[in-house]
Amino acid sequence: MDVMIKNSKKKNATYKWSISIVFLIVLTLGWLLVAIDERPEILRKESLFSNIQKGEFIVNVDGYGEFKSNDQKLITSRSQATVEKVFLKPGASVKPDSVILKLSNPEIEENVLIARQELAKEYATLKQIELSQKREIMTEKVKFTELEANYELSNINFQAQSDLSTKGIVSKLSFAESDIKAQQMRKVLAIYKDQIEQLKLIHTESINMQKEMIKQAESNLRIAKDKLDNLTITAGMTGVLQQSFVTLGQTVSSGAQLALISGTENLVGIIKVPQTQADLIKLGQKAKINTRKEIIHGKVARIDPVVTDGTVSVEIKMEGDLPDNIRPELSIDGTIEIESIPDTFFIERPANIQPNSIGKLYLVSEELNHASAKEITFGAESGRYIQILSNVNVGETYIISDTSALASTESIVIKQ
């Protein structure tokens, strides 16, 4: 009996030790498995994914900018003045006679009054000269009439004595005296008549000289009035008041910029594109302008050779009539079509991937629970898409969010 109890206790102890050893082995294997799978993890909801597509791939260069007018007018001040009134503000539609600003300059206003007075004075002088000449001519005509009468009397006396002399009634001496006197009066009359004609010529010259003085005074008044009129600033063309460079009460000097007018008929799109893509753009390439309300088609008309802040400005000439709501300085997005690549693979451009480069993407498994690294050769880019030159399959899913922190990892776990 004692032997059986001892054997039973021995078997129970052996069983307990076996269970403990198995449990310890399982625990160790589990710990080893966890320790072995140290792959990094990412959360699906915090990551971006994209599928491989295939088809026509249109290479575009995107940019942003605004409409600009090819017809612009810069208005400057003709003289020093003070801004007295502001009638229009930037953005207002204008016509040639639209008043934008009113300037003031007391000296210019006074000069107009002085010029008017000088002109009136010259006209009064002309009137005085004309009256004086009329009196002088009348006086000379009276004298000429008297001389003419004396000549007639002398001539009559000469004719009478001529008949009497032939009859011997009048002496030859008296007749000779009458003849000489008549001839003398005729010469005096001719000289006086010529003197009157000369006087008229002198009068005419005097009048002409005074009229020249009037013309000069009129010119001075016209210049003074032009300066006064120039204080009223008008648009001078149909378009939009683009900019106003002055404020109420500001004093401006001669030549100072006052306003910029832009026409609304000849508008072009000026878009800025990255300097790295500017060499892809050529004159005549098709372009689309997005005003956020409509799409307008055009062509590349000019490429600015100057690089500014890493961008190059490209001028797009519009095709056809523009909608009525298009105005200068309207913000736009532009897309320039570079080329069309038929039947090629492409994907949404992953973070930190450049065109025509080789990079690493993570291919997501069919179970969507892990991803494996794969080397990919990239081609041209277009907007938010980029061409893939490597051997891939349509529908494959890749991680396109930033995975630069996982650069040395070949496989990652995707957690829900």
Secondary structure, DSSP 8 states (H G I E B T S, - for coil): -HHHHHHHHHHHHHHHHHHHHHHHHHHHHHHHHHHH----EEEGGGS-EEE-EEEEEEEEEEEEEEEEES-EEEEE-SS-EEEEEE---TT-EE-TT-EEEEEE-HHHHHHHHHHHHHHHHHHHHHHHHHHHHHHHHHHHHHHHHHHHHHHHHHHHHHHHHHHHHHHTSS-HHHHHHHHHHHHHHHHHHHHHHHHHHHHHHHHHHHHHHHHHHHHHHHHHHHHHHHHHHTTEEE--SSEEEEEE---TT-EE-TT-EEEEEE-SSSEEEEEEEEGGGGGG--TT-EEEEE-SS-EEEEEEEEEEEEEETTEEEEEEEE-S---TT--TT-EEEEEEEEEEEEEEEEEE--TT--SS-EEEEEEE-TTSSEEEEEEEEEEEEETTEEEE-S---TT-EEE-S--GGGTT-SEEEEE-
